[in-house]
Amino acid sequence: MIRLRPPKFVILLCIAVAATASPAQSRRLITDTDLFKFVWAADPQISPNGTQVAFVRVNVNEDKDRYETQVFVVPSDGSAAPRPLTSGRNDRSPRWSPNGREIAFVRTPEPVDGKTKPSQIYLISMDGGEARALTDASKGASSPVWSPDGRRVAFLRVPAGAEGLPFAPQRGGQPWSIRVVDVASGAARQVWIADSGPGSVFREVVAENQIRWAANRIVFPWEKDGWTHLYAVPVDGGRATLLTPGGFEVEHVTMSPDGATIVFSSNQDDIERRHIWKVPVAGGPPTALTRGTDLEWTPVMTGDGRGVALIRAGTRTPPRPVILLGTGAPRDLAPGAVPADFPEARLVDPQPVLFPAAGGMTIHGQLFLPRGIKPGDRRPAVIFFHGGSRRQMLLGWHYFYYYRNAYALNQYLASRGYVVLSVNYRSGIAYGMEFREALHYGAQGACEFNDVLGAGLYLRGRSEVDPKRIGLWGGSYGGFLTAMGLARASDLFAAGVDLHGVHDWNIEIQNWVPTYDPTKQADAAKLAYESSPIAHVKDWRSPVLLIHGDDDRNVQFSQTVQLATALRT
């Protein structure tokens, strides 16, 4: 469970406004309690005739320490103020019917006597009245998508709750399914269900809708073969057809306006990058729309289905919007998006590298070598670990804002003469389910420490690196691995910067499972503690800079206070 806070960009914006306002413009300074008064709009959905926009209004309930969501509608021309459409406190995912007369949405009921009920799909008429429940699925319903004729709604039935504790491998569970419900009668039936074993735990893609209704087929993500792929199943049921075969993973997904083609990003044939592909819903080999040393993601098809807009980045050029029309080269949509004086020429091109972890597993990374390095030079080196851990660093600017900043800092360190190694350690994405759900990772053994050791030994063996000056840095999960490296291998790592890192899994797990009580799960708690940096402080000799915001709701600030106290003892 994520403890709540307003998004950081809102906080920074407000601070900037408060700092620049003149005394005449400001009656008082902003306070922390003001942040709970902000309201956000999310998941905008344009009506079929283009006259209205449905969206999710998000606000913070400070007393209950949670976000509350409600569906609103507003004229697309701004001629009237937004008005509430639903009355629940956890209503979301509004989806217009094809004729624009109704909206399907997901509602999670309020707990009764401390007991929660599963989410269900509701319908509400644009003519007014109360919402009515469309589903009554014992294990919940989510991700509604309308049939083209508006008579049925498909949805996901995903069993609530993972088996076991978070930050532990989950390679199987109770299978999820796809169901279709008749709008008029409310009769629902199962169209498809995942097999037991690999793929039985639902794995999301980055998409507006996790499932797509395309003519007489439903397209959905599944990792039956250990990789996140797209499949299609007939609406009336039957065997699922694999649309994207191979040893790669599908990530950003959209569908053509006519429902005949799926356009997506993946790391097919280029495991350290993302490129754009398309595949017919009816089946057939995927076709690459982009190739090369750049990266592309977030495809969006034009209304006439003839073009694809996307975001493109390189090793030196930051992300910018482009459009692909026909077979021509992508054309910049905002030529001035990257300032003319941006120092592209002074950046370096990271190289893909492979190295063995302690124990033998092959680990992927990106190596940044500083310019002007000469034979015989022995440079200081830094190893970077991303957060997540469900992330992958790429051979270029990243699609996540946080990791674009990390990539920029790695480039900066290279510009200052450091050799930089960015490590895609086990439990990250894009290398298959078994790599992501690595046995004994996180709170069940911290096996990623073997990747930390392997990275250090790899750099120590390179001729450009001074073996006595190898440092570590990373944030969140990357801070955890930084701390683990310093605590358990101070003889290898000279120093580190640990940003908002996890230092005690028994504390961190309570952020996500508030009912977790280490005293009632002694064996799990003992393993979680031994998998934490705090358990190895006695061997920690290398200096470290600890950085942590005191209102961090994902990794408690107290974890860094606890570590700092232990290091001083």
N, C-alpha and C positions, 0 to 999 in steps of 0.2 A: 504494500500500500504506500503510495507516495503522499507524504505530508505536503500540505498546500502552501503555495506562495504565488504572488503575481509573477508573470514572466519577467526575466531579467531585463529584457529590452525596454519594457515599460518603466521599470525602476530607473534605469539609466536615463531614459528620456525625461522622466519627471525631475530627476536630479539636475539634468542639464538645463531644463527650463527654469527651475528654481534658482540655479546659480547665475543665470544671465538676466533674470528679470530685474528691473529697476525697483527701488524702494516704493515708488509711486504705483507700480504695477502689482506689487506683492503685499498682501496684508499679513501673511505669516509664512514661515518656512514649512515645507512639506514634512510630515511626520510618518513614522512607520505605520501607524494605524490608517493613514490615508490610503495606503496601498490596498487595503481590503475593500475599499469603496469602488475600485475600478471594475469596469464591465467590458467583456470582450465579445466579439462576434466571430463565429467559426462555421466551417462547413457550409458555405453559401451554395444554394441550389436554385437555378433559374427555372421558372415555370416553362412549360412547353411553348406557350405563346409569347414568352419573353417579357410579359408585363409585370411580373412579380418575382421577388427573391425570397425564398425561405432560408432561414439561417438559425444557428444555435447561439443563443445568448448565454454567456458564461459569467457567473459572478461567484464571489467567495462568501461562504457562510462562516464567519469568524468563530462563532460560538461552537459550531460543530466541526470546525477545522476541515472543511471539505469544499470542493467545487460544487455548484448547483447549475444545472443546465435546463433550458427551456427553449422550445421552438417558437420563433417569431417570423412574421412576414412583413415585407415592405414593398411598396411600388418601386419598380426598377428605375423610374424617372425621378424618384425622390419627392414626389408630389405630396406625400403624407408621411407621418411619423411611423416607425415600426410599431406593430401591435402584437401582443402575445397570441399565439395560436393554440398552445397547449398549456395545461395547468400543473403538470408534474414538476418535481424538483430534480428529476434525472431523466429528462427527455432529450433525445439526440438522434442523429442520422436521419434527417428528413429526406424523403424521396417522393417526388411528384408522380402521380399516375400519368399515363400517356395523354389523357384528355385534360389534365390539369384541374380536375374537380376534387381530387382527394390527395392527401399526403399520408404515406406510410412512415412510421418512425418507431424508434426503439424506446421503451420505457422500463426503467428499473423501479419497482415499487418501494415505498418507504418500509424499513424494517418494522415488524410488529412484535412486541415483547422481546426485542433483541434478535429476532430471527429474520433473516433476509429471504426474499423470494426471487426466483430467477427473472431475468429480463424477458420481455415479450414484445412482439410486433403489434402496434396499434394503428388504427386508421382514424383520420379526422376529415370531415367534409369542409370544403372551402365555403359552403353555404352557411356554416355555423353548426352549433350543437356540440355535444360532448364526444370525446374520442372513445372508440370502442376497441376492445381487444380482438385482434385477428387470430392470435395464436394462444395456445395454452400448453406449451411444451414443458414437460416436467424438468428438463435440464436447460431450459432457456432458449431464446431465439435472438438472432442478431443479423446484421448485414442484409437488410431487405432489398430486393431488386424486383421491379415489375416485369411482367410479360409484355411483349409488344402490344397485345390487344387489351391490356389492362384488366384481364379477368382473373389473373393469378399473381401471386407473389412468391418468389423463391427466397429462402433464408438459410442461414447456417444454424446448426444445432451443435454447439461445442460444450461438452461437459465442463462445468465450472470447477476451477481449482486444479492446480497441478498436483501430481502425486509426490509427496515428500516436501522438503523445504526448498526455498529458492537458492540460486547459486550452486546448483548441483545438477548433474546430467539427467536429462529426461529423454530417453530414446523411445519410449513407448508409454501408452496410457489408454484410457477408455476411448474408443474410436469416435470421431466426430462425423457428422453427416450433413447432407443437403436435403432439404424438404421443400415441398411446394404446397401452398394453401390456396384454396378457392376463395376469392374475395366475397362472393355472394353467400355461400353456405358455411364457410369456415372449416370445411373438411380439409385435412392435411394428410399428405402421404410422403413417404420417404422415396427419394429419387436415387440416392446413392449413399453409401457409407464406406468409410475408410477401412482398409484391412487392419487387423491387429499387427503389432510390431512396428517397424519403421513406417513413418507417415501417419500413425494413429493419433499423434499430437498435432493439432492444427498449427501450421506455419504460415504467417502472413506474408504478403508481398506489399509493396508500396503502391497503393491504388485507392481511388475514390471508393470503389466497391470491390470487396474481396471476391465476389462472384459476379459473373456477367451473363445476362440472358441474351443469347445471340440466335435469332430465328428459332429453330427447334433444338438448340443445344445450350447447355450451361457450362461456362468456362470457369475453372477454379484452380487454385494452387494446391500442390500436393508433393510431398517428398517421399513417395513410395520407394524409389530407388536410392534414397540417401542424398538426393539433390533437390532443391526447390524448383519445381517445374510447373508448367501449365498443362492442364488436361481438359478434355471436353466430354460431356456425357449427355446422351439424349434426354430431353425433358421428360419423356415417358419412362425413363430408367434404362438400365443396361450397363454394359462395360464402358469404363472410361478409356478414352483414347489419349495417349501421350502426344502432345503437340511439340514439345521442345526436348527431344532426347539428347543425352550427352552428359559429360562430366563438367557441368557448369551450373550456375544458379541464376534464375530469373529474379529481377528486383522491381523496377518501376514498370507498371502495366497500365495500358489504356486500350480502348476499342474504337474501331472506325465507326462513323455515324450510321453506316448501313448494317453494322453487326457482322460483317463478313471477315474482318481481319483484326487480329490482335497485334498491337505494336508494343514493344517492351525493351528494356535495357537488360543486358546480361554480361557476364564475363566469359562468354563462349569464345574459344580460341585465343583468349587474351586474359588470363586469370587475374592479372593485377590491374585491369582497367574495366570500364563500362563502355559498351557500344550499343547502338540501337538496331533492333531486328524487327521483322514482321513475320507472321505466320497465318495462314488461312484457318479460320475456325473449323472448317470442314476437314482439315488435315493437309499434310504436305510438308516438305522441308522448309525450315525457317530461312529467310533471306536477310543478309546483312544490309542495313541502310547506311551505316557508317563504319569506317575502319581507320587504322592508322595509330599514331602515337598520342592523339588527343583522347579525351574522355567525353562521353555524352550520356545524359540521363534526363529523366522527367519528360518523356515525349508526350505531346498533345497534338491530336490530329485537327486539321482545319475543318470548318463546317462542311465544305464540299468534299472532304475526304481525299483531296489531291495533294495535300502538303502535310508535313510534320514539323511542328515547332519543338525545340528542345533547348537544353542548356549544354554548352560545350566549354571545356577547359583544357589547358595543356599543362606541361611541366612548368612553364614560365608564365603563360597567359592565364589570368584568373577567369572564373566562370562568366559567361555572357550569353544572352539569348540569340539563337540563330534559327533559320527556317530552311527546311529541305524541301525543294519542289522538284518532282520528277527525279531524273538521274543526275542532275547537276550538283555542284558542290554546295554545301551549306552557306547561306548568306546571312551576314550579321544583321540583326534587327535593330541593334543599338550601337552603331559604330563608335560612339563616344563613351561607351560604358566603362572602358578601361582608359584612364587618363593617359594622355600622350607622353607624360614624363614618368610613367610607371617604369621602374628599372628592370624590365624583362631581361635585357642583355647581361645583367650582372647576376642573374639567378643561375642555378646549375640544374642539370637534368639528372634526377635520381636514377640509379641503376637497380634493376631487379637482382636480388641475390637469394641464394638458398644456403642454409647452414644446418648442421645437426644439433638438435637439442641434447642436453645431457640425458642419456637414455636412448638416443638414436632417432627420434622422430624428426622428419625434415620440416623446417620452419621457413616461411617466406618473409622477406623484408625488402626495404628500399634503402639503398646506400647513397648518401650525399657526400661527394668528395669535393673539398674546397678547390677553388681555382688557384692555379699557380703552384700546386704541390709538386715538389721535385723529388727525384730519386734520392733516397737517404733521409728525407724529412721524417720526423717523428712527431705527429700532431696529437693534441688532446682529442678525445672522442667522447661523444654523448650518445646514449641509447634512449629512444623514445618509446613509451608504451601507451597505446590509445586507451580510452575508457570503454565502458559498456557492460560487459565485454563483447556484446554482439555488434562488433564493428570490424571494418577492414580499412587500413590505410592503403592509398592508391599511388600509382606512378603519375602524380599530378595533383592539382588543386582538388579538394574534396567537395562533395555535394552537401555535407553538413557544415554549418557555420563554425561550430566549435573546432572541427578538425581542419577547416581552412585556416583558422588561426594557428593551429598546431603545425600545419604544413609550412605556413609563413615563418613561424619561429624556427623550424628546422632549417629553412633556407637562410634565415638570418644567422644562425649559428655556423652554418657552412661558410657564409660570407665573412665571418670573423675568424676563419681558419680551422674550425672544428670538423672532424670527420663525424658524420651523424648516421646512425642506423635506426630506422623506424621498423619496429618488429610487429608482425601479425602473428601473435601467439595463439596457442590452442584455446578454444572456447570462443574464438571470433568467427565471423561469417565468411561465406564465399568459397570455402574449401570443402563443403559437404557436411552432412549432418553429424557424422562420427567425429569430425574435427571440432565442430561447434559444441556438441554434447560430449566432450572428452571425458573419459572416465577419471574420477578423482580430481576434477577441477574445482576451483573456488573453495567453498567451505567444506568440501569433502576430501581435501588432501592437498590443495594448492599445487597441482602437478605443473601448472604454468611456470613455476619457479625453475623447472628444468629448461624452459625456453629462455628465461632470463640468464641462466648460467651459460647456455649455448651461445647466446648473443655476445656475452662478455668474452668467452673463449675465442669466438670467431674474430672479434676485433683485435684481441690480444695477439692473434696470429697473423694479422695483416701488417705488411711492411711499413705502411704509412702511419701507423698508430703507435703512440707512446704507451706501452702496456701498464705504466704506473699512473696514467691520467685518463681513466675511463670513468665517466659519470653516467647517472641515470636521471630521467625526468618523466613525469606523466601525471595525469589527473584522474581522480575518482578510482576506477579499477586500475588505471595506469599508475596512480599514486600508491595503490596497494602493492603492485609489483615492484615499484621503485623501493618502497619500504622493505619488502621481502628481500630484494637484492642486497640492500645495505645491511639488513639485520643478519642475513645468513651467509653473505659473501663479502664482508668488508675487506678481505685480502685481495679481492678482484676489482671491486668498485671503490673509487677514491672519494666520491661525494655524490650528492643527489639533490633534486628539488622535487618534493612531494606535495602536489596540489590536491587538496580536499580528498585525501586518500582514505580507503577502508583499512582500518588497523585492528579491528576486532569483529570477526564475523558474528559472534553472538549478539553484539549490539546492532550491527547492520541488519541482520535478519529481522529484528523486531520492527524495523522501518516498513517492511513489506508484509510481515505476518505479525500483527500486534499481539496475537494470542501466544506467540512463541515464548516458552518459559524454559530457559536452559536447565533449571533445576529438575524439571520433569522429563527431560530428554538427555540424561547424563552422557550417554555414549556419543550422541550426535553433537552435544555441546563440547565434549572433550576434543573430538576431531576438529570441530570448527575453531576452537581456541588454538590448537596446535597448527592449524592452517593459517593463522593470523600473524602479522608482524609483531604484535605486542608480546607474543609468546617467546620471541627470540631476541629480546632487547639486550640480554646479558652478553650476547656476542656482537653487538652493534658497536663499531668503533669509528666508522666514517662519518664526517660531518654532513648535515642535512639542513636544507631550508624548508620549513613547513609553512604552507600557505593555505588558509581555509576561511571562507566566509562564515560569520557567526549565525547566519540564518539559513544555512544549507539544510534543505528538507530531504535530500536524497542520501547524503552521507552526514551523519550527525557531527556537528562541530566538536562535541564532547570527545569524539574519537581522537582528534588531533590534540586536544588538551590532555587526554589520558596518555597519549604517546609522549608528548613533550615532558610531562611530569616523570614518566618512567625513565626517559633518557637522561634526565637531570639527577635521578636518584643514584 
